[in-house]
Amino acid sequence: MTTPQQFQSSDRRIDLDWVRILAFGLLIFYHVGMLYVSWGFHIKSEHRLTWLEPVMLFLNPWRLSLLFLVSGVGTRFMLGKSSLASLAGARSARLLIPLIFGMLVIVPPQSYLQIVESLGYPAGFFDFYVKHYLAFGAQFCPNPCIVLPTWNHLWFVVYLWVYTMALIGLLALWPAGADWLGRKLAGMLAGPWLLIMPCLLFAAWRLVLFPAFPSTHALFGDWYNHADHATAFLTGFLLARQEGIWRELERRRWVALLAAAACFSAFILVRAGLFAPSPALKWAAASAYGCYQWLAIAAVLGFARRHFTTDGLARRYLTDAIFPYYIVHQTAIIVIAHQLRDRGLPAGIEACTVIMGTALTCVATYEIVRRMSWLRPLFGLRTAPRRLARMEQHQPA
């Protein structure tokens, strides 16, 4: 049985739980897609699917910013139930322990297989791990030049922790800042400005910072990504308790969707080379793509608030499971794709095998981890109370 979620409750935002679940779920498909497009990735399939690139571009600008925004909302709700010190401790435990574990255990196979496929590394994984992965420096330069150990896809965890700690530091100096700035921002975004002002900001980041600071996920010097993701995180944090903003997002969801479609179409038409290239056209395309980013986020949030309003076992299960899924998914993709290389499989069968194998790996990992209290913190899960663990053991299959 499902029960309607009342939006005035400050304990849980069911719609944003579903947004988080679906956004993380998209990562599996997106990272599988990275095997087949022309952009750089740790390993590549022998197949190239040019038709897939517009689909990837459709997802690329908003999927991670949306996650940072939802994380900002969650941080605000956590702050309402704990002190700054408690929040810092809880966030550090949930993010840094999985990060360190992931860098030492989950990520290394990705780097090993990248070197195997790029350079034909002849030795085994243990030799690579001891001699190179734990070298704490640049390895295999100039191509590929990898600083090992690395966090690869776990960069999201690093950035989220840094933003959270920076925010906690600011709130320690200005405790009333969250409520005051939230009200001010909500006032600035009243009416149509809710769709316009963030568009201008995200477009400005893409026009000014992106050309000078392309994405690296290296934390230092990654200024475009910091401007983009920190803006989304802070926006979610400040607007979390501004109920009028969420009602307005729901009310303007169709406008946001149509405007997003128009901006993305303009960007794709320019990218496809249908017009004579010029600096002005390039500027317009970048602006359209930056606007599309916020409009897509606004549309997702608006439709989620309208339609993703019921709770149930699936939501509760996936809310707990999705972070462990995220931790293991990219390693599963790369290991499975490497095993399928040179098998002569058609692209569709290969991709479906990678997707299904990754999904099964994620589910199996979570089902094992959630039952073992010592493993749970390594995957970002709270340690289950002993009584709850006994109850789960005695539940009927």
C-alpha positions, 0 to 999 in steps of 0.5 A: 500500500502507498500513502500520499506524501504531505509536502508540508512535512519537514521529515521527508520529501518523497518527490525529491527521493524519487528524483535522487533515485532516478538521477543516480539510476541514469548514471548507469545508462550514461556511463554505459553510453560513454563506452560508445561515443567519441568522448574520452572514457577509461575504456572504449567499446569497439563500436561507435554509436554516433546517434547516441551523442545527442542523447548524452548531450540531452542528459549531460548538463543537468543530471549532476547539477540536479543531484547537487541541488537535491543534496543541498535540500537534504543538507538543509533538512539535516541541519534542522534536526542536528547541530553544525558539529553533528552534521559535519560528523554525519556527513564526513562519516557517510562520505569520507569512509566510502570515498577512502574505501572506494579509492582503495578497493572499488576504483583500482580495477578501473585504472588497471583495465584502462592501462591494460587496454591503453598500453597493453600492460602485461602484468597482473592486477596485484603487480599494478596495484602495488607498484603503480596504484599506490605510488601517489603520483603521476603514472604512465605519462604522457598518455594516459597520464594518471595520478594514482590513487584516483577517485574516478567517478567518486569525485561527486562524493569529494565535491559534496563533502567540500561544499558541505564543510564550506557551508557549515563553516559559513553558518558557524560564522552566520547562524541566521544566514540560511533562513535570511538568505533563503527568504531573500532568494525566494523573493528574488525568484518570484514569478517568472524570475524563477525560470529566468534568473538561474538561466542567466547564471548557468549560462554565464558560467558556461560562457565565461568559465567553461572555455577557460576551465574545462571539466577535470573533476580534480577538485583543484582548478576545476572552476567551471564545475565548482561554479556550476555544482556549488550553485546548484547545491547552494540553491537547493539548500537555501530554497529547501524550506521555501514552500512557495518556490516549490509550488511555483516550480510545479505550476510552471513545469510545462513552461519550463519543459517547453522552454528547455526543449526550445533551448536544447533544439537550438543548441543541437541545430548549431552543433550539427553544423546547419548554420555557418559558424561564427563567434556570435553563433557559438556564444548563442549556442553556449547560452542556450545550453546553459539555459537548458540546464536550469530549465530541465532541472526546473521541469524535472522538479516541477513534474516530480512534485506533481506526480512522484508523491506516493511512498511505498516499499520501492521508494524506501528500498531504493533510497537506501540502496542507490548510494551503494549502487553508485559506488560500484556501478562504474567498476562493474561497467568497465569490468564487464565491458572489458570481458566482452571486448573482442567477442564480436557481439553486436553493439545492442547485445553488448550494451544490454549485457553490460547494463544487465550485468551492472544492474545485477552487480549493484543489486547483489552488492547491496543485498550483501552489504546491507546484511553485514553491519561492518560493511554498511559504513564502507558503502555509505549506509548507517550501521543497522541497530542490532534489534533491526538486524535480528528482525530482518533475519526472522522476516519471511522470505 
